[in-house]
Amino acid sequence: EVSPAHLRGALGTANQLALGLGMLAAQLLGLPAGLGTLQGWPVLLGLPALPALLQLLFQPLLLESPRWYVVMGNDIMAEEMLVQLRDRPPDDLEVQEELYCMLEAARRGHDLL
């Protein structure tokens, strides 16, 4: 949702690819040749805690969605988040066009989230 329009398809595909590869790795690690043994299963069970911990630690660095701010009626914060996410000045044409599209969709009652 916060990615630029020209990257959304590629980022969605990369996400699906990462999920598929992660499931494959989990299946392979669960084999008896991997961690699928009496001694290895606690390690296999605890491995997902590492990415979860990283996500928890980096969560304060995440920005709010500009669309969420538009839905909540805070257009000024939506523009500020777009400026931060796109790393462009507030008067940039692309930022203003994207903000305008979000505001128009919200005005028409389209579900933005």
C-alpha positions as CSV (number, residue, x, y, z in Angstrom):
1,E,0.0,0.0,0.0
2,V,2.8,2.4,0.7
3,S,5.0,1.3,-2.3
4,P,5.1,3.5,-5.4
5,A,2.6,2.4,-8.0
6,H,5.2,1.3,-10.5
7,L,6.7,-1.2,-7.9
8,R,3.5,-2.6,-6.4
9,G,3.4,-5.7,-8.7
10,A,7.0,-6.5,-8.3
11,L,6.9,-6.1,-4.5
12,G,3.8,-8.3,-4.3
13,T,5.4,-11.0,-6.4
14,A,8.6,-10.8,-4.3
15,N,6.5,-11.2,-1.1
16,Q,4.8,-14.3,-2.5
17,L,8.1,-15.8,-3.6
18,A,9.7,-15.2,-0.1
19,L,6.7,-16.9,1.5
20,G,7.0,-19.9,-0.8
21,L,10.7,-20.2,-0.3
22,G,10.2,-19.9,3.5
23,M,7.6,-22.8,3.5
24,L,10.0,-24.9,1.4
25,A,12.8,-24.3,3.8
26,A,10.6,-25.1,6.8
27,Q,9.6,-28.4,5.1
28,L,13.2,-29.3,4.4
29,L,14.3,-28.4,7.9
30,G,11.5,-30.6,9.3
31,L,12.9,-33.7,7.6
32,P,14.8,-36.2,9.8
33,A,18.0,-35.2,8.0
34,G,17.5,-31.6,9.2
35,L,16.0,-30.7,12.5
36,G,13.1,-33.2,12.4
37,T,14.5,-35.3,15.3
38,L,13.8,-35.6,19.0
39,Q,16.8,-33.3,19.7
40,G,16.1,-30.8,16.9
41,W,12.4,-30.1,17.1
42,P,12.8,-27.4,19.9
43,V,15.2,-25.5,17.7
44,L,12.9,-25.9,14.7
45,L,10.0,-24.6,16.9
46,G,12.0,-21.6,18.1
47,L,13.4,-20.5,14.7
48,P,10.3,-18.3,13.8
49,A,11.0,-16.3,17.0
50,L,14.0,-14.6,15.3
51,P,12.1,-12.8,12.5
52,A,9.3,-12.0,14.9
53,L,11.7,-10.4,17.3
54,L,13.3,-8.3,14.5
55,Q,9.8,-7.1,13.4
56,L,9.0,-6.2,17.0
57,L,12.2,-4.2,17.4
58,F,11.8,-2.3,14.1
59,Q,8.1,-1.6,14.4
60,P,8.6,1.9,15.9
61,L,10.5,2.9,12.7
62,L,7.5,2.1,10.4
63,L,5.5,5.0,9.0
64,E,1.7,5.1,9.0
65,S,-0.1,4.6,5.8
66,P,-1.1,7.8,4.0
67,R,-4.4,6.1,3.0
68,W,-5.2,5.4,6.6
69,Y,-4.8,9.1,7.4
70,V,-7.1,10.0,4.5
71,V,-9.7,7.6,5.7
72,M,-9.4,9.2,9.2
73,G,-9.8,12.6,7.7
74,N,-6.3,13.9,8.4
75,D,-5.2,15.1,4.9
76,I,-2.2,17.0,6.3
77,M,-0.7,14.0,7.9
78,A,-1.4,11.9,4.7
79,E,0.6,14.4,2.7
80,E,3.4,14.4,5.2
81,M,3.6,10.6,5.1
82,L,3.6,10.6,1.3
83,V,6.4,13.2,1.3
84,Q,8.5,11.0,3.7
85,L,7.7,7.8,1.8
86,R,8.5,9.2,-1.6
87,D,11.4,11.3,-0.4
88,R,10.2,14.2,-2.5
89,P,9.3,17.8,-1.7
90,P,5.6,18.5,-0.7
91,D,5.0,20.4,-4.0
92,D,6.1,17.5,-6.2
93,L,3.6,16.8,-8.9
94,E,3.6,13.0,-8.3
95,V,3.0,13.4,-4.6
96,Q,0.2,15.8,-5.2
97,E,-1.4,13.6,-7.8
98,E,-1.2,10.5,-5.6
99,L,-2.7,12.5,-2.7
100,Y,-5.5,13.8,-5.0
101,C,-6.4,10.2,-6.1
102,M,-6.6,9.1,-2.5
103,L,-8.8,12.0,-1.5
104,E,-11.1,11.6,-4.5
105,A,-11.5,7.8,-3.7
106,A,-12.3,8.7,-0.1
107,R,-14.8,11.4,-1.2
108,R,-16.5,8.9,-3.5
109,G,-16.8,6.4,-0.7
110,H,-14.4,3.8,-2.1
111,D,-12.8,1.5,0.4
112,L,-9.2,2.6,0.6
113,L,-8.1,0.1,3.2
